[in-house]
Amino acid sequence: MLSASARLLRLLSLLASRPSWTSAELAERVAVTDRTVRRDVARLRELGYTVDSDAGPWGGYRLRAGARVPPLILDDEEALAVAVGLRGAALGGALGGDQAALSALLKLRQVLPPRIAERLGEWDDTFVRLPWPEEPRIRPGMLLELAAACRRGERVRLSYRDGQGRSTVRDADPYRLVHTGRRWYFVARDVARGWRTFRADRVERLVPTGQPVEITDPPDPARFVSHNTANGPYPLSATVRLPLPLQEALRLVPPTVGTHRADGPDATLVEVGGPDPDGLARYLLGLATPLRVLAPDSVRRALARRARELLDSHAGGAGEESADRG
C-alpha cells in the first residue's frame, strides 16, 4: 500500500502522461478505490493543481496547465533519455549555449536513482564524440525568442549579421525554426526581399513590432532551408537522377548538400550546388553510385570527361602491369 504522499505523486504522474483518465482507470493503476481517487484529486486541487473533471460514466479527469508546475516524475527510461539529451545539448550547443544544458544535467544527476546514474555512467564511459569544426554559438535565449515570434504571428525587426560580418536591420514575418543537425535556421518573409532563411546564430536582436501578419502560401520550411543551404552559396547547380528510393538517396546525399524529391518509388531527383562543372563532376564521381545528370550540359560533359580519364588511367595501369609480368 502506497503512502498518501507517494500516491499523490503517482496520481500526478499519471495525469501528466496523457490527456484524460477515467476514475476507474486511475483507481486500477494506483491500486485504490474510486472513492480514494476522488479524495486524492480533491487534495491535489487544494494544493493548487487544476484538475478538471467530467461527470457521467464516460467522464474523466484532466490535468490542466496552470500557474503551478507539477513535479517532474520520470520512469527509468525517461530519466535516462532526458540525461542523454541534456548531455548532447551541453556538448553540441544546439540550444544556443552549453551552460543551461550543463546546469540542468548536473541537477538531474544529483537526484537520479543509483541504478539510473550507473547506466548513465556506463554510457559516458563508452561514448566518443568526434569534434565538429568550431561553430558560432547562438546567443542564450535567442531560440526561445525566435520560437515565440513564430507562435505569436506578428512582424519583428531583426538586427542581423550576414556572412561578411555586415549588420543590417530587417522587418520580417516569422514562420518556422529549422534545425539541420548542426545549425538552426529561422524561416521568415523579409518584408523587402521575400522569403528568406536566416542563420539563428547571426540574429543579434529581435524586437516585436506589435503588427499582426497573416502568412499565406508559405514554403515547406525543411525543403526551403535544404535548398538554400545546399545551393544558395554556389553559382552553379545540377539536377541528378539517382536510381535509389528517397530515404536511401538522403543517406547518400545529405539534405544540407542537396535538395531531394522522389521520382517514383525507386528513384530520386537531387539538386546539388557546386563552384563549377568540374567541381560538381568530382563530387558526383565520389558518390560511387550509378546516376544520370539531367542538367546542365556543362556538368554532364565534365562528368563524362572525368569518367573517361578515370577509365583510361586504369586501363593504362592494367596494360603496364601485364607487360611487367610478361
ABEGO torsion letter per residue (X at the ends): XBBAAAAAAAAAAAAAABABBBAAAAAAAAGBBAAAAAAAAAAAAAAGBBBBBBBEAABBBBBBBBABBBBBBBBAAAAAAAAAAAAAAAAAGAAGEAAAAAAAAAAAAAABBAAAAAAAAAAAAABBBBBBBBBBBBBBGAAAAAAAAAAAGBBBBBBBBBAAGBBBBBBBBBABBBBAGABBBBBBBBAAAEBBBBBAAABABBBBAGBBBBBBGBBBAAAAAAAAAAAAABABBBBBBBBBBAAAAAAABBAAABBBBBBEAABBBBBBBBABAAAAAAAAAAAGBBBBBAOBAAAAAAAAAAAAAAAAAAAAAAAAAAAAAX
